[in-house]
Amino acid sequence: MNLHELVSVLADWTNSTPVTLATKHSNNFIVAHEGRVSTTRYDKQNDWQVNLATYLAVWWLQNRLKPFEALTSAVCEYQNT
């Protein structure tokens, strides 16, 4: 599945199901929440799972009323490290 297809599927799925997710596909981090999907390019080949999860948790806790914006910002901030 290419990135465009995945973004469409995630937009539909998160619009109809109360779920929020963050994942990586084809060197892109993807955040999906309530039908909104963001992608952030990430080409580094490192162990990103634990570090990104930490960023996501902290940003979401600090911005509980805006989860999509918080998680997308966390991914962007992590990408710059």
N, C-alpha and C positions, 0 to 999 in steps of 0.2 A: 504494500500500500504506500503510495507516495504521500508527501507531507500535506498537500492540498486536500486529498481525500480524507486523511486522518483528522484534519482540522474540521472538515464538514461533519464527520461522524461525531466528533466530540462536542461540537456546537449543538447538534440535534440531541445527543444523549444527555448532556448536562442541562439542556433546556427543559427536558421532560422528566428528569430524575434528580432528586436532591443530592448531588454529589459534586465535590470539588476535587480536582486532581492536578498533579504536576508530574511530568514524565520527560523522558528524552527520546527523540526519534530522529534519525538521519542528521546527527550533529546539531539538533535544535532542542532547546528546552521548550516544553509546551505547558501552559497553564490553562485550565478550563474551569469555568464557573458560570452557572446560570445562562448558558448559551453563548457566553463570551469566551473567546480563545485568543491567547497571545503566543507568539513564537519568538524565541531569542536564539540567535546563532551561537553555537558553542563548539569550537573545534579542538579544544584541548583534550588530550587523552590521559586523564588522571582519575583517581578514585573520587568521584564527585558526589556520590549518593549521601553519605553522612554529612558532609559539609553543606551541601545544598539543603538537606532536610533541616539542619540547624538554622540556616538563614530563613527558610520558609516559616518555621515555627515561631521564631522571634518576631519577624515582621508581621505575621498574622496576629499574634498576641497583642502587638502594639497598635494594630489597626483592625480591630474586630468588626467594625461596621462596614469596612470596605475590603472584603477578602480578595476579590479579583485584583484590585489595585495593589494591595499589600503583597500578594504572591508574585505578581508580575514585577513589582519593584525589587523584591528579594532576588528574583532570578537575574535581573539586570545588574544589581549590585554584586551578586556572586560572580557573574560573568566577568566583571572588571577586576576581580582579585587575581 
